[in-house]
Amino acid sequence: MADAAREGIAASLSIRGLPNRGRVLCHGFIEAVTYAPASQVAAFTAVVVDHDTPPASKSTRKVAPARLRVIWLGRRRISGVAAGTELRLEGMVTMRDGMLTMFNPRYEILSRQEEQ
């Protein structure tokens, strides 16, 4: 049954290549995380960017990197998930407040940034 669910998902996509809606398998690096205070509903949020975020072009117009907001509802922290961590994510993506967003995805930690 798990194999049948995976058949609808193509190879892992970059964040820039994500559709505005649908089930996807993607990968990238965590750029930032946000912890919800105790006074708010438990939610852990991370912003994921592409592996190959392009540098600013030589023209005066800068290209903004593609970003994906990932929200785990009911969680305040996730062990191993921090800025600089490389993740593979699987779940439903949708546009929310002008940003691609994925709620409660399956995730796999691919690598972690070394502590300095």
KANORKA-V413884 format. One record per residue. RES is the residue in one small letter. NEAR is the number of other C-alpha atoms within 8 Angstrom. Layout:
res=<RES:RES>
near=<NEAR:NEAR>
This chain:
res=<m:a:d:a:a:r:e:g:i:a:a:s:l:s:i:r:g:l:p:n:r:g:r:v:l:c:h:g:f:i:e:a:v:t:y:a:p:a:s:q:v:a:a:f:t:a:v:v:v:d:h:d:t:p:p:a:s:k:s:t:r:k:v:a:p:a:r:l:r:v:i:w:l:g:r:r:r:i:s:g:v:a:a:g:t:e:l:r:l:e:g:m:v:t:m:r:d:g:m:l:t:m:f:n:p:r:y:e:i:l:s:r:q:e:e:q>
near=<4:5:6:7:8:7:7:7:9:8:5:9:11:11:14:8:6:9:6:8:8:8:10:13:13:12:14:13:13:16:10:9:11:7:9:10:6:6:4:6:7:11:12:16:11:12:12:14:14:14:8:4:8:6:4:6:8:4:5:5:5:7:7:4:9:9:12:12:12:13:12:11:9:8:9:9:6:7:4:7:8:8:9:9:14:12:13:13:11:11:12:11:14:10:10:7:4:5:9:12:12:13:11:9:11:7:8:7:11:8:7:9:6:4:3:2>
